[in-house]
Amino acid sequence: METKLEQREAMIESVNARIRERVQRIEAMPAIPAVFLPLLKMLSEPAKEVGLDEVVRLISYDNSIAAQCMRVASSPLFGLTHAPTSIKSAVISLGLRRVETILLTCCLGQAFPAKKWALDPVVFWRHSMGCALVCRKLSEKLHAGDAETAYMGGLLHDIGFMVNCLAFPDEFLLAMRQAMQEEVTLDAAELATMGFTHCDTGRALAEKWELSPDLIEIIAHHHAVEQSQRSQPLVALVHLSDLLCRTRGLGYGYYERLRVDLTSDPAWAVLLKAQRELGQLDLVRFSFELDEAVAEICELVCAVLGPAPARA
């Protein structure tokens, strides 16, 4: 006779198998440009190991990505005296990390059309970019690991929402409505209505894409740091950055009843154990710096995405 633990494990595996099956047959996936995964893997490497000419070569293979790079590099946001005249000059002007952001939003925007989203895609990318920039800033402040890995983790931590919009549209719409009506967190609403969360579906997609183990860990456990088996300080950093964004108008487009006390959050203890410098961080000053960065984040999102798309 099966024990309760065995029954629970069997139920979890059944849910995971269902998620993997849906991820495998997402119809829009072939719409992702062929250069996406090679570029993503390349830009996941430390910046000093990334060959500029190779990035330019890959970008040049896809007209839509190349056009986005040129358009964003010409944006007044970057204050360039002259608009770039080539892909190479655009990449140099933007920097590899902004190119990374353009790559993700452009490619995934093609794969996940706006009309498929229950969650507004502009709101989603505002939060993702915001979290990425806060992750980098916090990592640099604490000298905690690689700031660019933290940036990528912040940018990708919520990719499960895209899977939910496309592979589980009806179920996720119900979760979204419940979250808005009850002013609860989206992961809580997902678990209550769907039986799993964007962390589970995001992990399935990240594993399919063969992302790095650190990124898979962030995507899978950024709402449950204590469950992380590796890179726990990095997962904790993304968790805290996510909370900081959602309390500064860079959330999911609705009011969440969040009572955030960073220093009492379990993730804070994890990060403090790994980075003693955290104890000397001036949280008030850091909060002011984040508030000043919000306007820049919003401008960057508008530069990359353009005006908010009309909803179907």
PELIN-V99796 format. One record per residue. N is the residue number from 1. D_FIRST is the distance of its C-alpha to the first C-alpha in Angstrom with 2 decimals. Layout:
N,D_FIRST / N,D_FIRST
This chain:
1,0.00 / 2,3.78 / 3,6.50 / 4,9.66 / 5,11.51 / 6,9.61 / 7,9.94 / 8,13.49 / 9,14.31 / 10,13.36 / 11,15.54 / 12,18.28 / 13,18.41 / 14,18.71 / 15,21.55 / 16,23.18 / 17,23.17 / 18,24.86 / 19,27.36 / 20,28.21 / 21,28.76 / 22,31.11 / 23,32.94 / 24,33.54 / 25,35.23 / 26,37.30 / 27,40.49 / 28,42.91 / 29,41.89 / 30,44.57 / 31,47.12 / 32,46.72 / 33,49.83 / 34,49.42 / 35,50.85 / 36,48.27 / 37,45.65 / 38,48.30 / 39,50.21 / 40,47.17 / 41,46.19 / 42,49.82 / 43,50.26 / 44,47.09 / 45,49.01 / 46,51.30 / 47,54.50 / 48,56.70 / 49,54.82 / 50,55.14 / 51,58.11 / 52,60.09 / 53,61.56 / 54,58.16 / 55,56.92 / 56,60.13 / 57,59.73 / 58,56.20 / 59,57.19 / 60,60.21 / 61,58.05 / 62,56.83 / 63,59.55 / 64,57.46 / 65,56.31 / 66,59.85 / 67,61.36 / 68,59.04 / 69,59.97 / 70,63.65 / 71,63.42 / 72,61.53 / 73,63.81 / 74,66.77 / 75,65.43 / 76,67.70 / 77,64.72 / 78,65.47 / 79,69.21 / 80,70.35 / 81,74.09 / 82,73.64 / 83,70.78 / 84,69.17 / 85,70.59 / 86,67.91 / 87,64.17 / 88,64.81 / 89,66.89 / 90,64.29 / 91,61.49 / 92,63.76 / 93,64.69 / 94,61.15 / 95,59.48 / 96,56.34 / 97,53.98 / 98,55.60 / 99,55.46 / 100,51.73 / 101,51.45 / 102,53.57 / 103,51.53 / 104,48.26 / 105,49.67 / 106,51.71 / 107,49.09 / 108,46.14 / 109,48.47 / 110,49.12 / 111,45.46 / 112,44.41 / 113,47.24 / 114,48.16 / 115,47.57 / 116,43.86 / 117,43.44 / 118,42.11 / 119,43.18 / 120,46.89 / 121,47.25 / 122,50.30 / 123,48.43 / 124,45.56 / 125,48.00 / 126,49.97 / 127,46.89 / 128,45.82 / 129,49.36 / 130,49.81 / 131,46.67 / 132,47.79 / 133,51.22 / 134,49.92 / 135,47.52 / 136,50.49 / 137,52.73 / 138,50.27 / 139,49.52 / 140,53.26 / 141,53.92 / 142,51.42 / 143,52.08 / 144,48.31 / 145,47.39 / 146,48.69 / 147,49.97 / 148,49.70 / 149,46.00 / 150,45.57 / 151,47.67 / 152,45.58 / 153,42.37 / 154,43.92 / 155,45.09 / 156,41.75 / 157,39.23 / 158,38.78 / 159,38.77 / 160,35.43 / 161,37.51 / 162,39.30 / 163,36.12 / 164,34.99 / 165,38.43 / 166,38.39 / 167,34.82 / 168,33.52 / 169,36.88 / 170,35.97 / 171,32.97 / 172,35.01 / 173,37.99 / 174,35.99 / 175,34.85 / 176,38.47 / 177,39.77 / 178,37.38 / 179,38.33 / 180,42.01 / 181,41.82 / 182,39.84 / 183,41.50 / 184,38.21 / 185,37.37 / 186,36.40 / 187,33.20 / 188,32.07 / 189,33.04 / 190,31.29 / 191,27.97 / 192,28.39 / 193,29.42 / 194,27.95 / 195,24.77 / 196,26.36 / 197,29.83 / 198,32.78 / 199,31.56 / 200,28.64 / 201,30.91 / 202,33.70 / 203,31.67 / 204,30.77 / 205,34.50 / 206,35.62 / 207,33.39 / 208,34.77 / 209,38.24 / 210,37.52 / 211,38.92 / 212,39.20 / 213,36.19 / 214,38.00 / 215,38.44 / 216,34.82 / 217,33.81 / 218,36.32 / 219,35.25 / 220,31.54 / 221,31.95 / 222,35.31 / 223,33.74 / 224,31.29 / 225,33.32 / 226,31.02 / 227,28.36 / 228,30.95 / 229,30.50 / 230,34.09 / 231,37.50 / 232,36.42 / 233,40.08 / 234,40.81 / 235,37.85 / 236,39.09 / 237,42.61 / 238,41.58 / 239,39.56 / 240,42.65 / 241,45.00 / 242,42.91 / 243,43.23 / 244,46.95 / 245,47.56 / 246,45.74 / 247,47.91 / 248,51.06 / 249,50.94 / 250,49.13 / 251,45.84 / 252,44.47 / 253,47.32 / 254,46.17 / 255,46.16 / 256,43.10 / 257,42.91 / 258,42.53 / 259,43.46 / 260,44.02 / 261,44.90 / 262,44.66 / 263,45.14 / 264,42.16 / 265,39.82 / 266,37.19 / 267,38.54 / 268,41.95 / 269,40.69 / 270,39.14 / 271,42.45 / 272,44.56 / 273,42.84 / 274,43.63 / 275,47.01 / 276,49.03 / 277,51.75 / 278,49.68 / 279,50.84 / 280,54.42 / 281,53.78 / 282,55.99 / 283,53.53 / 284,56.31 / 285,58.38 / 286,55.44 / 287,54.61 / 288,58.23 / 289,58.02 / 290,54.95 / 291,56.73 / 292,59.67 / 293,57.42 / 294,55.89 / 295,59.08 / 296,59.15 / 297,55.51 / 298,56.32 / 299,59.42 / 300,57.51 / 301,54.96 / 302,57.87 / 303,59.61 / 304,56.59 / 305,55.33 / 306,58.54 / 307,58.63 / 308,55.43 / 309,54.57 / 310,55.02 / 311,51.75 / 312,51.10
